[in-house]
Each structure stands twice: as structure tokens, then as C-alpha cells.
Amino acid sequence: MSHDVKKYKILKKIIGGLGYKLVDKNSIKSERLINQKTYNVSDFLRKLFKENKLKKVIQIGSNDGSSDDFLKKCINKNTSAILIEPIENAFIKLKKNYQDFEKIIFLNIAIDTENNKKEIFYVNERFYPYYEKKYKDKNVDWLNVLASFNKANLISHGIKKKHITSKKIECKKISTLINLYKYEDLDLLLIDTEGYDAILVDDFLSSTKLKPLIIFEWIHIEYKKLDQLLTKLKQMNYNILKIDKDLICFQENSFTI
């Protein structure tokens, strides 16, 4: 038996004694493969857009319309949409990526539970070369996806404190935008805000009477907040489907998969 194998078995035994277990490397690779080959959020939305069931959309945290984004792959050009992105360099790219879409409103703001101004944290572009080298990736525009009201969120993703910058950004409530742009017939609400998703979904449910299809990222939400939100969604007759890191919430008999 090799020295490395011995060390692994000893480590596994110690960790097991503490109530934890090492994740098998093969299972991680298998999970990635399954996620690539099975039904995903893009497949789900593509079907609904094709059937013309999604005519009005609001996306909070649109980023650049390309990085880690499934909407651009599915949306029809005749769809009315409000795309919201607070980080300016990502916002510029977002408008460019959707330049052929005539029914889209672009907003360079953030969404919060109050109409106010708030500090938002993001990776300073000056340090992108560091992460290009670190991840061996010539395009790290996906770093914009990490923008958050919570500085700790970026640090937890491996961003160095000295690489983080911030700015005050105008914030609007979702209900304010719905009233302002006459989106009372909203069909789809997409939210990807790095852990702030639960707060925004809860505020939407509390401040409007709308019950559109809701898709949000669950992976960074605290357990207690997620539990409370899922309970509330169930009480409002939402069915909940998990696909990878996203939850698809839909009303009974509204959609078929």
C-alpha cells in the first residue's frame, strides 16, 4: 500500500469519526457530466418561449447577458423584458449583447426592499489579469456575477480583499418597477443576486399580488432564510422544482415540463 493511500485512509477515518466524509472525486465528475446531459433551465425556458407563454420578463442580475446566463439562449425577440444590472462594465456589454432586441428595457440599477441608495461590492477590473492567470482563463468577465451587497460573498469565492471595490448604486423595489413600466402581467421573474435572492423573492411576494413563474439561485442562501421562503412559496400554491443551482417555482397547472 502506497504512502498516499495510507494517508488518505487515515484522513478518511479521522473525518468519518467527526461525522463528516470526503467527497469522492469520481462522484463530482459524474455529477458534472449529469448536469451537462440532463434537462436544464434553458431547456425548460426554451419550451415556454417557443409556446409563447412568456411574453413579459424581468431579470434581476443580468450581468453581461452572456456569462453564466441561460435567458439569452432562449428568449424570443418579440418578448418584452426588463434587464437589470448594477455593475457598469457588465451593463455596457449587456446592452451590446441584446442590441438586436427592440422590446427590452435596460436598467443600470440594483433591486432592494426599499427605494434607496446602497453600497455594492465587486471585483475591480484592474485585477482581472490576476484571476486570468489564477484560473488559466483569458476571459474572466464572469467575475461580475459575484457582485453583491455583502462583501463577504466575494471573499468566500476566493476574491482577495484588496481586489474588491464598491460604489453607491440606486436601488428600486421590484413593485416600483412593475408599476412604473406597467408589468402587472409579468410572466417570468428571474433572480440571480449572490445570496440576496431570498430577500428579493420574499419582498416580491409580499409587495405584489402577482404569481408569475419565478426562478432564482438557491445555492448561496442561508438555510433559515431558504426554509422560510420555501414555506411561503408552498403556502402560495407554488410548486418547486430544483435544477442544479436554481429553483423553478410555478403555480399548479400553469406549465408542463
GUTIMAR-118364 format. One record per residue: residue in one letter; z, y, x of N, C-alpha, C, O, CB in turn. Coordinates in steps of 0.1 Angstrom, whole numbers, padded with zeros to 4 digits, always signed. Atoms other than C-alpha are relative to their C-alpha. Glycine has a CB too. Layout:
! GUTIMAR-118364
aZYXZYXZYXZYXZYX...
This chain:
! GUTIMAR-118364
m+0000-0012+0008+0000+0000+0000+0000+0013+0009+0008+0014+0018+0012+0000-0010s+0001-0012-0008-0010+0034+0014+0012+0009-0002+0019+0008-0012-0013+0008-0003h-0011-0010+0001+0015+0062+0021-0002+0009-0012+0008+0012-0018+0001+0008+0013d+0002-0009+0011-0001+0084-0005+0003-0007-0013+0009+0000-0022-0015+0005+0000v-0003+0008+0012+0001+0057-0032+0015-0001-0002+0020+0000-0013-0007-0014+0000k-0015+0001+0000+0038+0052-0023+0006+0013-0005+0014+0013-0014+0005-0004+0013k-0005-0013+0004+0044+0089-0026-0002+0003-0015+0006+0008-0022-0006+0011+0008y+0004-0003+0014+0026+0091-0060+0009-0008-0009+0014-0003-0019-0015-0004-0002k-0008+0008+0009+0046+0062-0074+0015+0004+0000+0021+0004-0011+0000-0015+0005i-0013-0005-0001+0079+0076-0062+0001+0013-0008+0011+0015-0016+0004+0003+0015l+0000-0012+0007+0070+0110-0076-0001-0002-0015+0006+0004-0023-0012+0009+0004k+0002+0004+0014+0059+0094-0109+0013-0005-0006+0016-0002-0017-0011-0010-0001k-0013+0006+0004+0092+0076-0111+0010+0011-0002+0018+0011-0012+0005-0010+0010i-0009-0011+0001+0112+0108-0105-0003+0008-0012+0006+0012-0020+0000+0008+0013i+0004-0008+0011+0093+0128-0130+0002-0007-0013+0006-0001-0023-0015+0004+0001g-0003+0008+0012+0095+0100-0155+0014+0000-0004+0018+0000-0016-0005-0014+0002g-0015+0000+0002+0133+0099-0151+0004+0013-0006+0015+0014-0013+0007-0002+0012l-0003-0013+0006+0133+0136-0161-0006+0002-0013-0004+0013-0020-0004+0011+0010g+0006-0001+0013+0114+0129-0192-0014+0006-0001-0019+0009-0012+0009+0009-0009y+0014-0005-0001+0080+0141-0180-0009-0011+0005-0004-0022+0009+0000+0013+0009k+0009+0009-0006+0049+0123-0169-0012+0007+0006-0016+0018+0001-0005-0010-0011l+0012-0006-0007+0020+0130-0146-0012-0002-0009-0014-0013-0015-0002-0006+0014v+0012+0001+0008-0013+0136-0164-0011-0008+0008-0014-0004+0020-0006+0013-0005d+0010+0008-0007-0039+0110-0154-0013+0008+0002-0018+0014-0008-0003-0013-0007k+0011-0008-0004-0068+0126-0136-0012-0004-0009-0021+0004-0013-0003-0001+0015n+0011+0006+0007-0093+0103-0154+0000+0005-0015-0010+0008-0020+0000-0015+0000s-0001-0004+0014-0080+0113-0188-0004+0015-0002-0010+0018-0012+0014-0002-0006i+0004-0014+0000-0085+0150-0180-0015+0001+0000-0021+0009-0008+0006+0008+0012k+0014-0001-0001-0121+0144-0170-0006-0006-0013-0017-0001-0018-0005-0009+0012s+0005+0006+0012-0126+0122-0201+0001+0010-0012-0008+0011-0020+0008-0013-0004e-0002-0010+0011-0112+0150-0224-0011+0011+0001-0016+0015-0009+0014+0006+0001r+0011-0010-0002-0137+0175-0209-0013-0006-0005-0021+0002-0011-0001+0004+0015l+0012+0007+0004-0165+0150-0215-0001+0000-0015-0011+0003-0021-0001-0014+0006i-0001+0001+0015-0154+0145-0251-0003+0014-0006-0010+0015-0016+0013-0006-0005n+0002-0014+0005-0152+0183-0257-0015+0004+0001-0019+0012-0008+0009+0009+0008q+0014-0004-0002-0188+0187-0244-0009-0008-0010-0019-0002-0014-0004-0003+0014k+0009+0008+0008-0202+0159-0265+0003-0001-0015-0005-0005-0023+0000-0014+0005t-0003+0001+0014-0184+0162-0298-0002+0013-0008-0005+0023-0002+0015-0004-0002y+0002-0011+0009-0186+0186-0328+0009+0012+0005+0021+0010+0008+0004-0003-0014n-0007-0011-0005-0176+0221-0317-0001+0012-0010-0008+0011-0020-0005+0005+0014v+0000-0012+0009-0170+0256-0332-0014+0005-0002-0018+0009-0013+0009+0010+0005s+0014-0005+0001-0206+0266-0325-0008-0008-0010-0016-0002-0018-0007+0000+0014d+0007+0009+0010-0219+0236-0345+0004+0004-0014-0004+0004-0023+0003-0015+0004f-0005-0003+0013-0197+0245-0374-0005+0013-0005-0010+0014-0017+0016+0001+0001l+0005-0013+0004-0207+0281-0375-0015+0001-0002-0021+0007-0011+0004+0011+0010r+0015+0001+0001-0244+0274-0369-0004-0005-0013-0014+0000-0019-0006-0008+0012k+0003+0006+0013-0245+0253-0400+0002+0010-0011-0006+0012-0020+0009-0013-0003l-0004-0009+0010-0228+0280-0421-0010+0012+0000-0014+0017-0010+0014+0005+0001f+0010-0011-0001-0251+0308-0408-0014-0004-0005-0020+0003-0012-0001+0005+0015k+0013+0005+0004-0281+0286-0414-0001+0000-0016-0011+0002-0022-0003-0014+0006e-0001+0000+0014-0270+0282-0450+0003+0013-0007+0005+0014-0019+0011-0010-0004n-0002-0014+0005-0265+0320-0453+0014+0002-0007+0014+0009-0016-0011+0004-0009k-0013-0001+0006-0228+0316-0461+0009+0010+0007+0020+0013+0002+0007-0014+0000l-0008-0010-0008-0216+0341-0435-0008+0013+0001-0016+0014+0010+0004-0006+0014k+0008-0012+0001-0230+0375-0444+0007+0012+0007+0000+0021+0011-0004+0003-0014k-0008-0011-0006-0202+0397-0431+0010-0006+0009+0018-0015+0006+0006+0009-0011v-0008+0006-0010-0183+0390-0399+0008+0011+0007+0002+0022+0010-0008-0008+0010i-0008-0009-0009-0155+0408-0379+0005-0009+0012+0011-0020+0009+0012+0007-0007q-0004+0007-0011-0149+0396-0344+0009+0009+0009+0005+0020+0013-0012-0005+0009i-0010-0008-0008-0118+0409-0325+0001-0007+0013+0006-0018+0014+0014+0001-0008g+0000+0006-0013-0120+0404-0288-0014-0006+0003-0015-0018+0007+0011-0011+0002s+0014+0005-0002-0158+0401-0285-0004-0001+0015-0014-0008+0018-0010+0010-0006n+0004+0000-0014-0158+0406-0247-0014+0005+0002-0017+0016-0003+0002-0014+0006d+0014-0005-0003-0194+0409-0234-0010-0007-0009-0022-0005-0007-0003-0002+0014g+0009+0007+0008-0209+0387-0261-0007-0012+0006-0017-0017+0001-0011+0010-0005s+0005+0011-0007-0216+0360-0236+0010-0009+0005+0010-0021+0003-0009+0005+0011s-0010+0008-0007-0186+0348-0216+0010-0006-0010+0016+0002-0018+0007+0009+0010d-0009+0007+0009-0166+0322-0235-0001+0005-0014+0009+0007-0021+0014+0002+0005d+0003-0005+0014-0182+0333-0268-0009-0009-0007-0021-0012-0003-0005+0014+0001f+0009+0009+0007-0196+0310-0294-0008+0007-0012-0017+0001-0017+0008-0011-0006l+0006-0008+0011-0206+0337-0320-0015+0003+0003-0024+0000-0005+0007+0012-0003k+0013-0004-0004-0237+0349-0301-0010-0012-0001-0022-0010-0004+0000+0005+0014k+0009+0012+0000-0251+0313-0301-0004-0003-0014-0014-0011-0016+0007-0012+0006c+0002+0005+0014-0250+0311-0339-0005+0011-0010-0012+0008-0019+0012-0006-0005i+0001-0011+0010-0252+0345-0356-0015+0003-0003-0023+0003+0006+0007+0012+0005n+0013-0004+0004-0283+0355-0376-0002+0015+0002+0008+0023+0001-0003-0004-0014k+0003-0014-0002-0300+0388-0370+0002+0008-0013+0003+0021-0013-0014+0002+0005n-0002-0008+0012-0296+0397-0407+0015+0000-0004+0018+0004-0016-0008-0007-0011t-0014-0001+0002-0258+0393-0405+0006+0013+0003+0003+0019+0013+0007-0011+0008s-0008-0013-0003-0236+0424-0408+0012-0004+0007+0019-0013+0003+0003+0007-0014a-0011+0003-0008-0209+0424-0382+0007+0012+0006+0000+0022+0009-0003-0010+0010i-0007-0010-0008-0182+0445-0366+0005-0007+0012+0013-0017+0011+0012+0007-0008l-0004+0007-0012-0177+0435-0330+0009+0010+0008+0005+0022+0010-0012-0003+0009i-0010-0009-0006-0146+0449-0313+0004-0005+0014+0008-0016+0016+0013+0000-0009e-0003+0003-0013-0140+0451-0276+0007+0012+0007+0000+0022+0008-0012-0005+0008p-0007-0012-0005-0114+0474-0259-0003+0003+0015-0002+0014+0019+0014-0003-0001i+0003-0002-0014-0125+0469-0222-0014+0006+0002-0024+0000-0002+0002-0013+0008e+0013-0007+0000-0153+0494-0214-0011-0007+0006-0022-0007+0001+0002+0013+0007n+0012+0007-0007-0174+0474-0189-0005-0012-0008-0017-0014-0008+0004-0004+0014a+0004+0011+0008-0174+0444-0212-0007+0005-0013-0016-0001-0018+0013-0008-0004f+0006-0006+0012-0182+0467-0242-0014+0004+0002-0023+0002-0006+0008+0012-0004i+0014-0005-0003-0213+0481-0225-0009-0013+0001-0020-0012-0004+0000+0007+0014k+0008+0013-0001-0225+0445-0218-0002-0006-0014-0012-0012-0017+0006-0010+0010l+0000+0005+0014-0217+0435-0254-0011+0007-0008-0019+0000-0014+0013+0003-0007k+0011-0007+0007-0240+0462-0268-0014-0004+0005-0023-0005-0003+0002+0015+0001k+0012+0004-0006-0267+0452-0244-0004-0014-0005-0016-0016-0008+0000+0001+0015n+0003+0014+0005-0265+0415-0254-0003-0001-0014-0010-0011-0018+0012-0009+0003y+0004+0000+0014-0268+0424-0290-0009+0011-0004-0010+0015-0016+0013+0001-0009q+0009-0011+0002-0294+0451-0287-0011-0002-0010-0016+0007-0016-0006+0005+0013d+0010+0003+0010-0318+0433-0310+0005-0002-0014-0002-0005-0023-0008-0012+0004f-0006+0002+0013-0293+0431-0338+0002+0014-0007+0010+0022-0001+0013-0008+0001e-0001-0013+0006-0296+0460-0362+0012+0002-0010+0015+0014-0013-0013+0002-0008k-0011-0001+0010-0267+0453-0386+0014-0001+0006+0023-0005-0001-0002-0010-0011i-0013+0002-0007-0239+0453-0360+0006+0014+0003+0000+0023+0008-0002-0008+0012i-0008-0012-0004-0212+0480-0356+0009-0004+0012+0016-0014+0012+0009+0005-0012f-0007+0002-0013-0197+0482-0321+0012+0009+0001+0010+0021-0001-0009+0001+0012l-0011-0009-0001-0162+0495-0317+0008-0003+0013+0012-0014+0016+0010-0002-0012n-0007+0001-0012-0146+0502-0283+0015+0004-0002+0019+0014+0003-0007+0009+0011i-0014-0003+0004-0110+0500-0296+0007-0014+0001+0001-0024+0004+0001+0006-0014a-0008+0012+0001-0082+0474-0299+0005-0001-0014+0005+0009-0022+0012+0000+0010i-0005+0002+0013-0067+0459-0330+0015-0002+0001+0019-0010+0010-0007-0011-0008d-0015+0002+0000-0029+0461-0337+0005+0001-0014-0003+0001-0024+0006+0011+0009t-0006+0000+0013-0005+0461-0365+0003+0014-0006+0007+0016-0017+0013-0008+0000e-0001-0014+0004-0004+0499-0366-0012+0008+0005-0018+0004+0015+0013+0006+0005n+0010-0009-0005-0030+0527-0362+0007+0009+0011+0015+0018+0008-0007+0009-0011n-0007-0007-0010-0018+0540-0328-0008-0001+0013-0020-0004+0013+0014-0007+0002k+0006+0002-0014-0025+0540-0290+0010-0009+0007+0022-0007+0006-0002+0014+0007k-0008+0009-0007-0013+0513-0268-0005-0004+0014-0017-0002+0016+0002-0013-0009e+0004+0003-0013-0014+0502-0232-0006-0014+0000+0001-0024-0004+0011+0001+0010i+0006+0013-0001-0038+0473-0225-0002-0003+0015-0006+0006+0023-0013-0001-0008f+0001+0004-0014-0039+0454-0192-0012-0009+0003-0015-0017-0006+0013-0008+0005y+0012+0008-0003-0069+0439-0175-0003+0000+0015+0004+0008+0023-0013+0006-0007v+0003+0002-0014-0084+0429-0141-0008+0012+0005-0019+0014-0001-0006-0014+0003n+0008-0011-0006-0096+0458-0120-0013-0005+0006-0012-0015+0014+0008+0008+0011e+0013+0005-0005-0133+0453-0112-0001+0000+0015-0009-0007+0021-0011+0008-0006r+0000-0001-0015-0127+0463-0076+0004-0013+0006+0000-0016+0018+0009+0011+0005f-0005+0013-0006-0110+0429-0071-0008-0012-0005-0004-0023-0002+0014-0001-0004y+0008+0011+0004-0137+0408-0087-0005-0009+0012-0005-0021+0010-0012+0005-0008p+0004+0008-0011-0150+0397-0053+0010-0010+0005+0007-0021+0010-0004+0009+0012y-0011+0010-0003-0116+0381-0046-0001-0012-0008+0000-0023-0003+0014+0007-0001y+0001+0011+0009-0120+0359-0076-0013-0008+0001-0014-0020-0002+0003+0004-0015e+0012+0006-0003-0156+0352-0069+0001-0010+0011-0004-0022+0011-0011+0010+0003k-0003+0009-0012-0145+0337-0036+0010-0011-0004+0008-0022+0000+0005+0009+0012k-0011+0010+0004-0114+0320-0051-0006-0011-0008-0003-0023-0006+0011+0007-0007y+0005+0010+0009-0133+0303-0078-0014-0005+0003-0020-0013-0004+0000+0005-0014k+0013+0003-0004-0166+0300-0059-0010+0002-0011-0018-0007-0014-0001-0015+0005d+0008-0004+0012-0183+0317-0088-0006+0014+0002+0002+0024+0004+0008-0001-0013k+0006-0013-0002-0208+0346-0084+0001+0009-0012-0002+0021-0011-0014-0002+0004n-0002-0008+0013-0202+0357-0120+0013-0002-0006+0016-0013-0012-0012-0004-0010v-0014+0002+0005-0166+0362-0129+0002+0011-0011+0014+0016-0013+0011+0002+0011d-0001-0009+0011-0173+0385-0159+0010-0005-0010+0016+0003-0018-0013+0003-0007w-0010+0006+0010-0151+0361-0179+0014+0005+0003+0023+0003-0006+0000-0016+0002l-0013-0006-0002-0121+0378-0163+0004+0010-0011+0016+0012-0013+0001+0007+0014n-0002-0009+0010-0125+0404-0190+0007-0007-0012+0014+0000-0020-0012+0007-0005v-0005+0007+0011-0115+0377-0215+0016+0000+0001+0022-0001-0010-0005-0014+0000l-0015+0000-0002-0079+0379-0201+0007+0013-0004+0019+0013-0004+0003-0003+0015a-0007-0013+0004-0073+0415-0212+0010-0002-0011+0008-0010-0020-0011+0010-0005s-0011+0002+0010-0040+0417-0231+0009+0011+0000+0010+0019+0009+0007-0013+0005f-0010-0010+0001-0013+0439-0243+0012-0004+0009+0021+0004+0012+0005+0002-0015n-0011+0006-0008+0010+0416-0223-0004-0002+0015-0013-0011+0017+0005-0013-0007k+0004+0001-0014+0007+0420-0185+0003-0014+0005-0005-0020+0013+0008+0010+0009a-0004+0014-0005+0024+0386-0180-0011-0010-0003-0012-0020+0004+0013-0004-0007n+0010+0009+0003-0005+0369-0197-0010-0001+0011-0015-0012+0014-0007+0004-0013l+0009+0001-0012-0028+0378-0168+0006-0007+0012-0001-0014+0018-0004+0015+0003i-0006+0006-0012-0003+0368-0142+0001-0015-0002+0000-0023+0007+0015+0006+0001s-0001+0014+0002+0001+0334-0159-0013-0007+0002-0014-0019+0004+0005-0002-0015h+0014+0006-0002-0037+0329-0155-0003+0001+0015-0015-0001+0019-0010+0008-0008g+0002+0000-0014-0033+0334-0117-0005+0013+0005-0010+0014+0017-0010-0010+0003i+0005-0013-0005-0042+0371-0115+0012+0007+0008+0023+0007+0003-0004+0009-0012k-0010-0007-0008-0023+0390-0088+0004+0013-0006-0005+0020-0012-0005+0002+0015k-0005-0012+0006-0001+0419-0099-0008+0012+0004-0011+0021-0003+0014+0002+0002k+0007-0011-0006-0019+0443-0076-0014+0001-0004-0021+0012-0002+0001+0000+0015h+0013+0000+0005-0052+0434-0092-0001+0004-0014-0012+0005-0020-0007-0014+0002i-0001-0003+0015-0041+0444-0127+0000+0015-0001+0008+0022+0005+0012-0007-0007t-0001-0015+0004-0048+0479-0141+0002+0001-0015+0002-0009-0022-0013+0007+0005s-0003-0001+0014-0042+0493-0175-0005+0014-0005-0008+0023+0003+0015-0001-0003k+0004-0012+0006-0052+0521-0199+0005+0001-0014+0008-0009-0020-0015+0003+0001k-0003-0002+0014-0042+0536-0232-0012-0002-0008-0023+0005-0005+0007+0014-0002i+0011+0003+0008-0065+0524-0259+0003+0003-0015+0014+0000-0019-0005-0015+0002e-0002-0003+0014-0070+0535-0295+0001-0013-0007-0007-0022-0005-0011+0009-0006c-0002+0012+0008-0058+0508-0319-0001+0003-0015+0003+0013-0020+0014-0006+0003k+0001-0001+0015-0066+0503-0356+0005-0013-0006+0004-0024+0000-0014+0003-0004k-0003+0012+0008-0053+0479-0382-0012-0006-0005-0022+0001-0008+0010+0003-0012i+0012+0007+0006-0077+0453-0395-0003+0005-0014-0015+0008-0017+0002-0015+0000s+0001-0005+0013-0071+0465-0430-0006+0014-0001-0014+0017-0010+0013+0000-0008t+0006-0014-0001-0080+0501-0420-0015-0001+0002-0023+0006-0004+0006+0008+0012l+0014+0002-0002-0114+0489-0407-0007-0005-0012-0018-0001-0015-0002-0009+0013i+0006+0006+0012-0121+0468-0437-0002+0011-0011-0013+0011-0017+0009-0011-0006n+0001-0011+0010-0115+0498-0460-0011+0011+0005-0019+0015-0003+0013+0007-0002l+0009-0010-0005-0134+0522-0437-0015-0004-0001-0023+0004-0004+0004+0003+0014y+0013+0004+0000-0165+0501-0434-0005-0009-0012-0015-0015-0012-0003-0008+0013k+0003+0007+0013-0164+0485-0469-0003-0015+0003-0013-0020-0002-0012+0007-0007y+0001+0014-0003-0159+0450-0457+0009-0009-0008+0014-0019-0004+0003-0003+0015e-0009+0007+0009-0139+0438-0487-0006-0014-0003+0001-0022-0008+0002+0008-0013d+0006+0013+0002-0164+0409-0490-0002-0007+0013-0012-0015+0015-0014+0002-0007l+0001+0006-0013-0157+0397-0455+0000-0016-0001+0007-0021-0009+0013+0004+0009d+0002+0014+0001-0168+0361-0449+0007-0008+0012+0011-0019+0010-0014-0004+0000l-0005+0006-0012-0156+0354-0414+0008+0009+0009+0003+0020+0012-0011-0007+0008l-0008-0008-0009-0128+0367-0392+0003-0008+0013+0008-0019+0012+0014+0004-0006l-0002+0007-0013-0128+0357-0355+0009+0008+0009+0008+0020+0010-0014-0002+0007i-0010-0007-0009-0099+0365-0332+0002-0008+0013+0005-0020+0013+0013+0002-0008d-0003+0005-0013-0095+0359-0295+0006+0011+0008-0001+0019+0015-0013-0006+0007t-0007-0011-0006-0068+0381-0281+0011-0004+0010+0021+0002+0011+0006+0009-0010e-0009+0005-0010-0050+0360-0255+0015+0000-0004+0023+0006+0003-0002+0008+0012g-0014+0001+0004-0018+0352-0274+0004+0009-0011+0015+0007-0017+0008+0001+0012y-0003-0009+0011-0018+0381-0298-0006-0004-0013-0004+0003-0023-0005+0015+0004d+0008+0004+0012-0039+0362-0323+0009-0002-0012+0006+0002-0023-0007-0013+0004a-0009+0003+0011-0009+0350-0344+0004+0013-0007+0005+0013-0019+0012-0008+0004i-0004-0013+0006+0003+0386-0349-0011+0006-0008-0008+0012-0019+0005+0009+0012l+0011-0006+0007-0031+0398-0359-0004-0007-0013-0007-0001-0023-0012+0001+0009v+0003+0008+0012-0038+0369-0383+0011+0003-0011+0007+0004-0022-0001-0015+0003d-0011-0002+0009-0004+0374-0399-0001+0014-0006+0001+0015-0019+0014-0001+0007d+0002-0013+0005-0010+0411-0403-0011+0001-0010-0010+0008-0020-0002+0011+0011f+0012+0000+0009-0044+0405-0419+0004-0007-0013+0001-0001-0024-0011-0008+0007l-0004+0007+0012-0029+0380-0444+0010+0009-0008+0010+0008-0020+0006-0013+0004s-0010-0008+0007-0001+0405-0452-0005+0013-0006+0000+0018-0016+0012+0002+0009s+0005-0014+0004-0021+0437-0455-0013-0001-0008-0018+0010-0013-0002+0008+0012t+0012+0001+0009-0052+0424-0474+0002-0012-0010+0011-0021-0008-0013-0002+0009k+0000+0011+0009-0059+0401-0503-0012-0010+0003-0015-0019-0005+0000+0005-0014l+0012+0008-0003-0090+0386-0486+0004-0013+0005+0014-0015+0012-0008+0008+0010k-0002+0014-0005-0093+0349-0478-0013-0005+0006-0018-0015+0001+0005-0009-0012p+0012+0005-0007-0123+0345-0455+0003-0012+0009+0014-0016+0010-0006+0012+0008l-0001+0010-0011-0129+0318-0430+0006+0007+0012+0002+0018+0016-0014-0007+0003i-0007-0006-0011-0105+0325-0401-0001-0009+0012+0003-0021+0010+0014+0004-0004i+0000+0009-0012-0110+0312-0366+0007+0008+0011+0004+0019+0014-0015-0003+0005f-0008-0006-0011-0085+0320-0338+0004-0010+0010+0005-0022+0008+0012+0008-0006e-0004+0009-0011-0074+0307-0305+0015-0002+0000+0022+0008-0001-0004+0007+0014w-0014+0004+0001-0041+0289-0306+0008-0002+0013+0020-0001+0014+0002-0012-0009i-0006+0006-0013-0035+0279-0270+0010+0009+0007+0019+0003+0014-0011-0003+0009h-0009-0009-0007-0016+0310-0258+0011+0005-0009+0019+0013-0005-0007+0012+0006i-0010-0005+0009+0006+0315-0289+0013-0008+0001+0013-0020+0003-0006-0002-0015e-0013+0006-0001+0043+0309-0287+0002-0010-0012-0002-0008-0023+0011+0010+0000y-0002+0011+0010+0054+0277-0306+0006+0005-0013+0000+0002-0024+0009-0010+0006k-0007-0005+0013+0077+0295-0331-0009+0009-0008-0010+0007-0020+0012+0008+0004k+0009-0008+0007+0051+0321-0340-0011-0008-0006-0016-0005-0017-0006+0011+0010l+0011+0008+0006+0024+0295-0344+0005-0008-0012-0002-0009-0022-0005-0010+0011d-0006+0007+0011+0047+0274-0366+0001+0008-0012-0003+0004-0023+0013-0006+0004q-0001-0010+0011+0054+0304-0388-0013+0003-0006-0015+0004-0019+0007+0012+0004l+0014-0004+0005+0017+0313-0391-0006-0012-0007-0012-0010-0018-0009+0005+0012l+0007+0011+0007+0005+0278-0399+0007-0003-0013+0000-0007-0023+0002-0013+0009t-0007+0002+0013+0032+0275-0426-0005+0010-0010-0008+0007-0022+0015+0002+0002k+0005-0010+0009+0020+0308-0441-0014-0003-0004-0018-0001-0016+0000+0014+0007l+0014+0004+0004-0017+0297-0440+0000-0011-0010-0008-0011-0019-0007-0004+0013k+0000+0011+0009-0008+0265-0457+0005+0005-0014+0000+0000-0024+0010-0011+0005q-0005-0005+0013+0011+0284-0484-0010+0008-0007-0010+0009-0020+0013+0009+0002m+0011-0008+0006-0020+0305-0490-0012-0009-0002-0024-0004-0004-0004+0012+0009n+0010+0010+0003-0040+0273-0495-0011-0001+0010-0023-0004+0007-0006+0003-0014y+0010+0002-0011-0058+0273-0462+0001-0014+0006+0012-0020+0008+0002+0010+0011n+0001+0012-0007-0069+0240-0447-0002+0004+0015-0008+0014+0018-0011-0009-0005i+0001-0004-0014-0066+0240-0409-0006-0012+0008-0001-0023+0008+0014+0003+0006l+0007+0009-0008-0089+0222-0385+0000+0004+0015-0003+0015+0018-0015-0002-0005k+0000-0004-0015-0084+0221-0347-0012-0006+0007-0015-0018+0006+0013-0006+0006i+0011+0004-0009-0114+0220-0324+0003+0006+0013+0001+0018+0015-0014+0005-0006d-0003-0004-0013-0104+0222-0288+0011+0011+0000+0022+0008-0005-0013+0006+0007k-0011-0010+0000-0085+0255-0283+0000+0010-0011+0007+0020-0012-0002+0008+0013d+0002-0008+0011-0095+0270-0316+0005-0007-0013+0004-0019-0014-0014+0005-0002l-0003+0005+0013-0082+0266-0352-0009+0007-0010-0011+0019-0010+0015+0004-0003i+0009-0005+0011-0106+0269-0381+0008-0001-0013+0012-0012-0017-0013-0009+0000c-0008+0000+0012-0088+0279-0413-0009+0004-0012-0015+0015-0012+0012+0011+0002f+0009-0003+0011-0107+0277-0445+0007-0004-0014+0015-0013-0014-0013-0008+0002q-0005+0002+0013-0100+0277-0482-0005-0013-0006-0016-0017-0003-0003+0011-0010e+0005+0012+0006-0102+0245-0502-0013+0002-0008-0015+0011-0015+0011-0005-0010n+0014+0000+0007-0138+0238-0514-0009+0011+0004-0019+0013-0001+0002+0000-0015s+0008-0011-0004-0151+0268-0495-0012-0004+0008-0023+0001+0007+0008+0010+0008f+0010+0004-0010-0170+0250-0468+0000-0015+0001+0011-0022-0001+0002+0006+0013t+0001+0014-0003-0182+0215-0460-0004-0001+0015-0012+0006+0020-0009-0008-0009i+0003+0002-0015-0183+0202-0424-0010-0011+0002-0013-0014+0013+0013-0002+0008
